[in-house]
């Protein structure tokens, strides 16, 4: 492991690929404590995310009824055994599907708006607490840590947590609901075709796991290099005025 000028682990030469949190469980516990103050908001996000995803899943099922009615009308007119296409019935189905998609978009907007407010407020609290913590740190910490590294903790790392909360939390909810809802819809249509589709799930999970393992390592390296770049810029160019 590279070390800083005074032996610190986060100096300009600390090129540590894949460095993880010293206490991952403790870090997650603190994050959950921060989220505990937003129980009502997170519950609201979960409700609207589930409702939005449910309406999106039901939409194609209803549109399928319009397609079936149109097909049966065309076949009946060609065979001379039916009265033709029931445009009134198809119009009602299309209006119902349109209402579902509009409701889904509205609910999706609401959950995104609420989650953005929560993530921004948490980012503000993070920066405030980090600034207070930095003010309590001894001078020895700043002798072994570059200014860019300190700034990176306040800016880049907090922005990463902010983006994760703003995007990943709602995506996890919608993805779980989508998987369950689509599976139920597929089983109601054809359980044979559902089994065939599920055969590729293990292969997909293996590929996703491989990609995640590789990308996680490069993401950690990216954060490390970002801190080094910030430190270099701050110390090299920030010192020009002093010189």
Secondary structure, 3 states (H helix, E strand, C coil): CCCCCCCCCCCCCCCCCCCCCCCHHHHHHHHHHHHHCCHHHHHHHHHHHHHHHHHHHHHHHHHHHHHHHHHHHHHHHHHCCCCCCCHHHHHHHHHHHHHHHHHHHHHHHHHHHHHHHHHHHHHHHHHHHHHHHHHHCCHHHHHCCCHHHHHHHHHHHHHHHHHHHHHHHHHHHHHHHHHHHHHHHHHHHCHHHHHHHHCCHHHHHHHHHHHHHHHHHHHHHHHHHHHHHHHHHHHHHCCCCCC
